[in-house]
Amino acid sequence: MLKSLGKTIFSLFEQKDYLSLLALVVFIVLVLGLPFSFGLSAIMTGSLAAIAVVNFKKIIANYKEGFFKAYILHPIVVLLLFATTLYSDFQEGFKLAYRLNGFLIFPIIILSFAHFLKHVYKELLLLLIASITLSSIITLIINFLPAEMIIGFDFRFEYVENSSAFGMYSPFMRRTQFSNYVAISTLLSALLFYFNYYRKLMVIIFSWLIFFTFILGGRDAQLGLFFGLLILFVFIIVPIAYNKFKSSFGKSGARSIIVFLFIFFFLSPFIAYKVIPPFTKRVDQTRWELHTLKTGEYINFEYEHFTTLSRFVSWKNHWAVIKEHPVLGTGIGDFSSTLFEKYENDAFNFPKYYHNFYLFLWGSGGLLVLFVFLIDIAIWLRSLFHQQFKIFMFGAAYMACYLIILIFDSSILAQMDNILYHFIFCLIPIISIAEKENFLDTL
């Protein structure tokens, strides 16, 4: 790792490309600090954006190399949302749309530094995975501490004593966000394993993160990770395993082993439910919430803590807004207040939540913004498909994970997910191009 980073640093220094050299240092600080500090990650992202703008010559050069093709519509999503402030509250709209700044900022950042990112993406991903893994270990240790001690040193979060029913307490960010980080890091560790990059370490990290995601909570991320891993299992692991087992056990033996692996994969959540108590408790909590909702007993409890019910209420209120503004939306400036009115008139006592990103885009910016968002993803996947198939499958796994997460939570409205989602989204096409170049060089 150090050798590759050192080679890139020396090359940039030799070319007197000091802006790119500075950006590389900032990237390293960003990926190391991302799971730990909201403030540091925001500062590093802003610094990269500023350096990228100054480094506009590299933007032009890298654009000519085709690095922008995969996410050419990405900035349009947030620009269209900003445009809806023309028929809604500009000040409020700017605040809300700004929370999605990654749509605009990261294409510029990645395009500006694609010329060296294609050489150090493995190192940056390794540092990111290591940082998230370290934060998960610290989180586990903290959860063994007495509640009084947690309250004493954590001044940003209100510690709820019954929080274990909803998953593990997370000191660095909201549990749902941290669960997303763990899920994406799990997929990235599988990617580095595929690259044969620190393979033994990746096996250890992958195994730990799989276990940790069960005990952390975050049902959205757990479900997203399951479908992401399913894509990798079917399209990458099964073909490789079949060819390997066929030479040793014959076709029928290889098929039998593959069937067994399929059964084990699909039964893994049920096995985890039986043997991992925190996961059992979280699933039982969800089932109980649904039961009280069905019977009407929820009213006898502090149901404002029911995360399942809060999502149903959010979807209902989002849909009520969409039915009133089905084509153009409310305009992002008026969406918050319009949604708040629906919550105020609702029988349930819940604060306002954006618990579905697709409904958020539709309700605030209209059908056009929603379609552009989905078409942007389709273009991204199509671009990967035409580069390298296996990188395309990793990209599909990453996107499947987030697309499922966004059904249950508008997570990329939060700064931490805003950075992670767009950073990886814009980096994967660079990885695909680099891997294709490396493959052609070996021919």
Secondary structure as UniProt FT lines:
FT   HELIX           2..14
FT   TURN            15..16
FT   HELIX           18..33
FT   TURN            34..36
FT   HELIX           38..54
FT   HELIX           56..64
FT   TURN            65..68
FT   HELIX           69..71
FT   TURN            72..73
FT   HELIX           74..83
FT   HELIX           84..87
FT   HELIX           90..98
FT   TURN            99..101
FT   HELIX           102..142
FT   TURN            143..144
FT   HELIX           147..153
FT   TURN            161..162
FT   HELIX           163..166
FT   HELIX           175..194
FT   TURN            195..196
FT   HELIX           199..216
FT   HELIX           219..232
FT   HELIX           233..237
FT   HELIX           238..275
FT   HELIX           277..295
FT   HELIX           297..300
FT   HELIX           303..305
FT   HELIX           307..324
FT   TURN            326..328
FT   HELIX           332..344
FT   HELIX           357..385
FT   TURN            386..387
FT   HELIX           389..408
FT   HELIX           411..413
FT   HELIX           415..442
//
